[in-house]
Amino acid sequence: MKKVIPIVCLCMLSLASSAQNRITHYSIDMELLKTTVWLLEGSRYISPQLSVYHKHWMFQTAFGSASIDDIVYQEVDYNNSGWFVSVKALHRILGKTQGINGVYMGLGLGISDYTEKGDITFGGNYFDDFRATLKQQNRSYFVQWSARIKQKLGDKWIIGQGIDITHIVNSYNQPEFPVYYVPGSGIVNIFGDRADNESFSFGLSINIGYQIR
């Protein structure tokens, strides 16, 4: 999968450079929902995206970084810092052949590299509290099914909304505690199970875009 994503990116650039202007459009998008939710939690999530619309297809590349703070497994002060890259190809199933407006469905591939830290405090009856830091690092590869509704607002602005279902295809490295969050995928242990987690995640997306061509 390491070689697949660069190849897809090159194909997107080739398509963008060779296609006719009248049937190809480009936009720069920014994820709003995940950014806002994590910001309210005191965390950071940034995911700019490049979208290419050609005939009845939408090709999208996303680059993102995250620094997530949370309290998980009841007593662990959790931090996740990492980055991700993903590419998608979505087919318009409703809407005109040309243009941007429509309903899209498709698949994507992604890589996520992240480090998880967990701080645990043990109370002492006779001495000061003892604080231990657990750390583990992962590189996860994922396949993502996506559905999107795209609608232009005026001449340049685009609003998008949809859902993502993601499957982590390789095993987690989790010697200290179950992996809780995968950047670009989402929470893989939504119920906070201290013994196990999942390889699937589900997420909603709302993004705003600006048409550059």
Residue frames as qw, qx, qy, qz and C-alpha x, y, z in Angstrom:
[[0.000, 0.883, 0.469, 0.000, 0.00, 0.00, 0.00],
 [0.373, -0.652, 0.087, 0.655, 3.00, 2.32, 0.48],
 [0.259, -0.108, 0.573, 0.770, 3.44, 2.44, -3.33],
 [0.148, 0.591, 0.758, 0.233, -0.25, 2.66, -4.21],
 [0.070, -0.868, -0.342, 0.353, -0.99, 6.11, -2.77],
 [0.179, -0.579, 0.328, 0.725, 1.87, 7.95, -4.59],
 [0.207, 0.124, 0.794, 0.558, 0.80, 6.28, -7.86],
 [0.054, 0.732, 0.679, 0.026, -2.81, 7.41, -7.38],
 [0.142, -0.808, -0.090, 0.564, -1.63, 10.96, -6.58],
 [0.210, -0.325, 0.561, 0.732, 0.40, 11.04, -9.82],
 [0.148, 0.410, 0.821, 0.367, -2.63, 9.83, -11.76],
 [0.024, -0.837, -0.480, 0.262, -4.71, 12.64, -10.27],
 [0.164, -0.694, 0.193, 0.674, -2.11, 15.25, -11.25],
 [0.220, -0.048, 0.746, 0.627, -1.88, 13.80, -14.75],
 [0.099, 0.628, 0.759, 0.138, -5.65, 13.91, -15.12],
 [0.089, -0.847, -0.274, 0.446, -5.78, 17.48, -13.84],
 [0.190, -0.562, 0.375, 0.713, -3.14, 18.69, -16.30],
 [0.126, -0.019, 0.798, 0.589, -4.50, 16.96, -19.39],
 [0.160, 0.575, 0.797, -0.090, -8.27, 17.35, -18.98],
 [0.089, 0.548, 0.375, 0.742, -10.43, 19.94, -20.69],
 [0.003, 0.055, -0.406, 0.912, -11.31, 22.98, -18.57],
 [0.515, -0.174, -0.214, -0.812, -14.98, 22.77, -19.44],
 [0.837, -0.248, -0.416, -0.256, -15.43, 19.39, -17.75],
 [0.704, -0.098, -0.498, 0.497, -12.78, 19.55, -15.01],
 [0.258, -0.851, 0.022, -0.457, -12.98, 21.58, -11.80],
 [0.585, 0.093, -0.585, 0.554, -10.66, 21.89, -8.80],
 [0.416, -0.800, -0.070, -0.426, -11.25, 22.91, -5.21],
 [0.288, 0.275, -0.699, 0.595, -9.37, 23.28, -1.95],
 [0.645, -0.541, -0.390, -0.374, -11.43, 21.91, 0.95],
 [0.046, 0.374, -0.681, 0.627, -11.17, 21.95, 4.73],
 [0.475, -0.370, -0.799, 0.006, -12.81, 19.53, 7.16],
 [0.235, -0.536, 0.113, -0.803, -15.08, 21.44, 9.57],
 [0.795, -0.452, -0.207, -0.349, -16.94, 18.91, 11.72],
 [0.873, -0.164, -0.302, 0.346, -13.99, 16.94, 13.10],
 [0.378, 0.358, -0.224, 0.824, -11.92, 20.13, 13.48],
 [0.354, -0.556, 0.030, -0.752, -14.67, 21.84, 15.50],
 [0.862, -0.409, -0.244, -0.172, -15.48, 18.83, 17.69],
 [0.810, -0.076, -0.286, 0.506, -11.86, 18.25, 18.69],
 [0.196, 0.463, -0.153, 0.851, -11.22, 21.98, 19.14],
 [0.558, -0.592, -0.058, -0.578, -14.05, 22.12, 21.68],
 [0.924, -0.333, -0.167, 0.083, -12.33, 19.24, 23.49],
 [0.342, -0.859, 0.337, 0.178, -9.07, 21.21, 23.62],
 [0.731, -0.089, 0.561, 0.379, -7.43, 19.20, 20.84],
 [0.183, 0.639, -0.356, -0.657, -6.19, 19.93, 17.31],
 [0.645, 0.251, 0.700, 0.174, -7.30, 18.35, 14.02],
 [0.229, 0.685, -0.238, -0.649, -6.38, 19.83, 10.62],
 [0.600, 0.139, 0.751, 0.238, -7.20, 18.20, 7.27],
 [0.320, 0.612, -0.218, -0.690, -6.86, 20.25, 4.05],
 [0.678, 0.222, 0.694, 0.097, -7.95, 18.45, 0.88],
 [0.140, 0.399, -0.480, -0.768, -7.51, 18.81, -2.87],
 [0.616, 0.366, 0.666, -0.209, -10.49, 17.73, -4.97],
 [0.064, 0.267, -0.610, -0.743, -10.57, 17.21, -8.74],
 [0.620, 0.405, 0.529, -0.414, -13.97, 16.86, -10.45],
 [0.088, 0.340, -0.692, -0.631, -13.81, 15.27, -13.89],
 [0.465, -0.131, -0.692, -0.537, -17.00, 14.27, -15.68],
 [0.746, -0.475, -0.242, -0.400, -18.84, 11.96, -13.23],
 [0.802, -0.129, -0.421, 0.404, -15.82, 11.40, -10.94],
 [0.229, -0.918, 0.197, -0.257, -14.38, 13.15, -7.91],
 [0.802, 0.109, -0.392, 0.437, -10.75, 12.43, -7.00],
 [0.357, -0.884, 0.070, -0.295, -9.58, 13.63, -3.59],
 [0.666, 0.159, -0.501, 0.529, -6.30, 13.77, -1.72],
 [0.474, -0.841, -0.068, -0.252, -6.26, 14.66, 1.99],
 [0.529, 0.272, -0.529, 0.605, -3.30, 15.54, 4.19],
 [0.520, -0.742, -0.163, -0.390, -3.90, 15.84, 7.92],
 [0.363, 0.234, -0.682, 0.591, -2.37, 16.14, 11.35],
 [0.615, -0.625, -0.312, -0.366, -3.88, 15.66, 14.77],
 [0.223, 0.230, -0.703, 0.635, -3.02, 16.10, 18.43],
 [0.613, -0.464, -0.429, -0.475, -5.83, 14.58, 20.46],
 [0.026, 0.230, -0.728, 0.645, -6.18, 14.80, 24.25],
 [0.702, -0.333, -0.342, -0.529, -8.76, 12.77, 26.13],
 [0.371, -0.367, 0.746, -0.413, -9.33, 10.67, 29.26],
 [0.760, 0.124, -0.508, -0.385, -9.78, 7.01, 28.32],
 [0.689, -0.043, -0.708, 0.149, -10.05, 3.68, 30.09],
 [0.551, -0.752, -0.356, -0.055, -11.29, 5.59, 33.18],
 [0.575, -0.753, 0.044, 0.316, -7.86, 6.52, 34.54],
 [0.665, 0.010, 0.325, 0.673, -5.54, 7.21, 31.57],
 [0.123, 0.839, -0.020, -0.530, -4.73, 10.80, 30.50],
 [0.748, 0.264, 0.523, 0.311, -4.44, 10.13, 26.79],
 [0.146, 0.773, -0.233, -0.571, -2.61, 11.93, 24.00],
 [0.759, 0.293, 0.511, 0.277, -2.41, 10.97, 20.32],
 [0.082, 0.800, -0.249, -0.540, -0.13, 12.88, 17.93],
 [0.582, 0.013, 0.716, 0.385, 0.31, 11.97, 14.31],
 [0.282, 0.469, -0.311, -0.777, -0.39, 12.54, 10.63],
 [0.638, 0.268, 0.722, -0.009, -2.22, 10.83, 7.78],
 [0.185, 0.365, -0.494, -0.767, -2.51, 10.84, 3.99],
 [0.543, 0.307, 0.769, -0.142, -5.42, 9.46, 2.00],
 [0.173, 0.201, -0.529, -0.806, -6.62, 9.32, -1.61],
 [0.492, 0.350, 0.710, -0.362, -10.14, 8.62, -2.83],
 [0.117, 0.001, -0.639, -0.761, -12.02, 8.05, -6.05],
 [0.329, 0.380, 0.682, -0.531, -15.77, 8.67, -5.84],
 [0.081, 0.250, 0.740, 0.619, -18.32, 8.19, -8.60],
 [0.341, 0.087, 0.155, -0.923, -21.27, 10.55, -9.00],
 [0.087, 0.265, 0.959, 0.053, -24.44, 8.47, -8.73],
 [0.108, 0.817, 0.562, -0.067, -26.88, 11.42, -8.77],
 [0.096, -0.793, 0.075, 0.597, -26.41, 14.70, -10.58],
 [0.606, 0.769, -0.102, -0.176, -25.31, 16.04, -13.95],
 [0.914, 0.178, -0.015, 0.364, -22.33, 14.52, -15.77],
 [0.444, 0.427, -0.154, 0.773, -20.44, 17.81, -15.70],
 [0.299, -0.735, 0.051, -0.607, -20.04, 20.19, -12.78],
 [0.107, 0.324, -0.758, 0.555, -19.71, 19.65, -9.03],
 [0.600, -0.159, 0.326, -0.713, -23.19, 19.26, -7.53],
 [0.763, 0.076, -0.560, -0.314, -24.27, 15.71, -6.85],
 [0.808, -0.444, 0.324, -0.213, -24.15, 12.59, -4.70],
 [0.464, 0.585, -0.665, 0.017, -20.90, 10.58, -4.78],
 [0.884, -0.374, 0.256, -0.115, -19.86, 7.17, -3.52],
 [0.671, 0.582, -0.442, 0.124, -16.46, 5.51, -3.65],
 [0.901, -0.332, -0.113, 0.255, -13.39, 4.03, -1.99],
 [0.135, 0.900, -0.349, 0.226, -10.09, 5.34, -0.69],
 [0.857, -0.047, -0.339, 0.385, -6.74, 4.23, 0.71],
 [0.146, -0.914, 0.166, -0.341, -4.79, 5.82, 3.53],
 [0.685, 0.073, -0.508, 0.518, -1.74, 5.73, 5.78],
 [0.399, -0.853, -0.012, -0.338, -1.71, 6.99, 9.37],
 [0.633, 0.168, -0.513, 0.554, 1.41, 7.37, 11.52],
 [0.402, -0.743, -0.011, -0.536, 0.83, 8.23, 15.18],
 [0.368, 0.157, -0.741, 0.539, 2.17, 7.99, 18.71],
 [0.584, -0.639, -0.343, -0.366, -0.07, 7.36, 21.71],
 [0.234, 0.270, -0.647, 0.674, 0.86, 8.33, 25.26],
 [0.606, -0.591, -0.435, -0.307, -1.02, 7.47, 28.42],
 [0.080, 0.424, -0.571, 0.699, -0.31, 8.95, 31.85],
 [0.694, -0.459, -0.535, -0.149, -1.50, 6.99, 34.87],
 [0.098, -0.591, 0.462, -0.654, -1.34, 8.30, 38.44],
 [0.682, -0.260, -0.676, 0.101, -1.07, 5.84, 41.34],
 [0.368, -0.789, 0.090, -0.484, -2.06, 7.27, 44.68],
 [0.549, 0.162, -0.694, 0.438, 0.20, 6.62, 47.65],
 [0.590, -0.713, -0.365, -0.101, -0.86, 6.31, 51.26],
 [0.677, -0.603, -0.021, 0.422, 2.58, 7.02, 52.73],
 [0.424, -0.240, 0.338, 0.805, 4.51, 8.64, 49.87],
 [0.293, 0.481, -0.126, -0.817, 3.73, 11.07, 47.07],
 [0.815, 0.433, 0.271, -0.273, 1.62, 9.95, 44.14],
 [0.437, -0.285, 0.686, 0.507, 3.50, 8.04, 41.46],
 [0.586, 0.658, 0.051, -0.470, 2.89, 8.95, 37.80],
 [0.562, -0.126, 0.717, 0.393, 3.79, 6.54, 35.00],
 [0.441, 0.608, -0.206, -0.628, 3.83, 7.29, 31.27],
 [0.700, 0.127, 0.688, 0.141, 2.98, 4.56, 28.76],
 [0.257, 0.669, -0.319, -0.620, 3.92, 5.03, 25.11],
 [0.650, 0.145, 0.715, 0.212, 3.34, 3.13, 21.88],
 [0.169, 0.538, -0.352, -0.747, 3.75, 3.95, 18.19],
 [0.643, 0.337, 0.688, -0.021, 1.80, 2.74, 15.17],
 [0.176, 0.329, -0.474, -0.798, 1.62, 3.02, 11.41],
 [0.531, 0.332, 0.731, -0.272, -1.82, 1.94, 10.24],
 [0.068, 0.065, -0.650, -0.754, -3.03, 1.32, 6.69],
 [0.385, 0.373, 0.662, -0.524, -6.71, 1.68, 5.98],
 [0.036, 0.297, 0.727, 0.618, -9.41, 1.28, 3.34],
 [0.152, 0.345, 0.421, -0.825, -12.25, 3.79, 3.47],
 [0.109, 0.526, 0.750, 0.386, -15.73, 3.71, 1.96],
 [0.036, -0.317, -0.211, 0.924, -17.18, 7.20, 1.57],
 [0.161, 0.682, 0.656, 0.279, -20.42, 8.85, 0.51],
 [0.195, -0.295, -0.091, 0.931, -20.61, 12.59, -0.16],
 [0.240, 0.824, 0.508, 0.080, -23.18, 15.20, -1.10],
 [0.385, -0.168, 0.114, 0.900, -21.62, 18.23, -2.82],
 [0.151, 0.848, 0.503, 0.067, -23.46, 21.51, -3.37],
 [0.394, 0.262, 0.027, 0.881, -22.13, 24.80, -4.69],
 [0.165, -0.802, -0.425, 0.386, -22.91, 27.97, -2.75],
 [0.124, 0.889, -0.129, -0.421, -22.67, 30.80, -5.25],
 [0.641, 0.697, -0.309, -0.089, -19.93, 30.81, -7.87],
 [0.357, 0.591, -0.677, 0.255, -16.96, 29.54, -5.86],
 [0.336, -0.368, 0.712, -0.494, -17.89, 28.09, -2.47],
 [0.666, -0.010, -0.690, -0.282, -18.77, 24.41, -2.04],
 [0.548, -0.399, 0.527, -0.513, -20.33, 22.66, 0.95],
 [0.599, 0.157, -0.768, -0.162, -19.87, 18.93, 1.38],
 [0.576, -0.354, 0.522, -0.520, -21.31, 16.45, 3.83],
 [0.783, 0.182, -0.541, -0.245, -21.24, 12.69, 4.15],
 [0.830, -0.456, 0.283, -0.152, -20.16, 9.56, 5.98],
 [0.381, 0.583, -0.717, 0.021, -17.01, 7.42, 6.12],
 [0.936, -0.291, 0.153, -0.128, -16.62, 3.77, 7.11],
 [0.247, 0.750, -0.610, 0.066, -12.99, 2.82, 7.63],
 [0.985, -0.169, -0.020, 0.011, -11.26, -0.55, 8.01],
 [0.181, -0.778, 0.600, 0.052, -7.73, -0.84, 9.42],
 [0.892, 0.303, -0.293, -0.163, -6.11, -3.60, 7.38],
 [0.561, 0.332, -0.655, 0.382, -2.99, -4.30, 9.48],
 [0.660, -0.504, -0.521, 0.198, -2.57, -5.23, 13.14],
 [0.200, -0.928, 0.097, -0.299, -2.07, -2.67, 15.90],
 [0.549, 0.195, -0.574, 0.575, 1.10, -2.38, 17.93],
 [0.462, -0.663, -0.032, -0.588, -0.43, -2.07, 21.40],
 [0.593, 0.040, -0.709, 0.379, 1.84, -3.45, 24.14],
 [0.062, 0.067, -0.504, 0.859, 0.67, -0.90, 26.74],
 [0.384, 0.391, 0.562, -0.619, -3.07, -0.44, 26.10],
 [0.504, 0.505, 0.668, 0.212, -5.59, -0.91, 23.24],
 [0.186, 0.090, 0.299, 0.932, -5.24, 1.67, 20.47],
 [0.136, 0.586, 0.582, -0.547, -7.95, 4.28, 20.97],
 [0.368, 0.839, 0.117, -0.383, -7.73, 6.66, 18.01],
 [0.643, 0.071, 0.492, 0.583, -6.29, 6.48, 14.48],
 [0.092, 0.609, -0.073, -0.784, -5.79, 9.86, 12.71],
 [0.276, 0.269, -0.611, -0.692, -7.65, 9.89, 9.40],
 [0.342, -0.193, -0.901, -0.184, -9.82, 6.98, 10.50],
 [0.503, -0.568, -0.088, -0.645, -11.35, 7.84, 13.85],
 [0.466, -0.432, 0.626, -0.452, -12.00, 6.31, 17.26],
 [0.610, 0.147, -0.747, -0.219, -11.57, 2.52, 17.15],
 [0.359, -0.203, -0.830, 0.376, -12.52, 1.93, 20.77],
 [0.227, -0.505, -0.183, -0.813, -15.63, 4.04, 21.22],
 [0.729, -0.561, -0.290, -0.264, -16.82, 2.15, 24.32],
 [0.137, -0.763, 0.520, -0.358, -13.46, 2.37, 26.10],
 [0.984, -0.150, -0.086, -0.050, -12.91, -1.37, 26.40],
 [0.249, -0.811, 0.529, 0.010, -9.63, -1.86, 28.29],
 [0.702, -0.189, 0.678, 0.106, -9.14, -5.36, 26.87],
 [0.515, 0.274, 0.684, 0.438, -9.91, -4.99, 23.16],
 [0.200, 0.561, -0.044, -0.802, -10.72, -2.62, 20.29],
 [0.726, 0.523, 0.431, -0.116, -11.99, -2.75, 16.71],
 [0.462, -0.086, 0.500, 0.727, -10.51, -2.53, 13.22],
 [0.119, 0.618, 0.573, 0.525, -13.52, -0.51, 11.97],
 [0.086, -0.400, -0.341, 0.846, -14.60, 3.07, 12.63],
 [0.167, 0.704, 0.624, 0.296, -17.51, 5.23, 11.51],
 [0.240, -0.399, -0.147, 0.873, -17.47, 8.98, 11.05],
 [0.298, 0.852, 0.429, -0.026, -19.42, 11.96, 9.74],
 [0.472, -0.070, 0.208, 0.854, -17.92, 14.71, 7.61],
 [0.201, 0.926, 0.311, -0.067, -18.82, 18.33, 6.91],
 [0.553, -0.225, 0.209, 0.775, -16.38, 20.37, 4.85],
 [0.259, 0.895, 0.125, -0.341, -16.20, 23.71, 3.11],
 [0.688, 0.053, 0.427, 0.585, -14.44, 24.14, -0.21],
 [0.158, 0.798, -0.069, -0.577, -13.36, 26.92, -2.55],
 [0.807, 0.457, 0.324, 0.187, -13.28, 26.31, -6.31],
 [0.335, -0.646, 0.313, 0.610, -9.93, 27.43, -7.70],
 [0.057, 0.292, -0.650, -0.699, -10.66, 26.57, -11.34]]
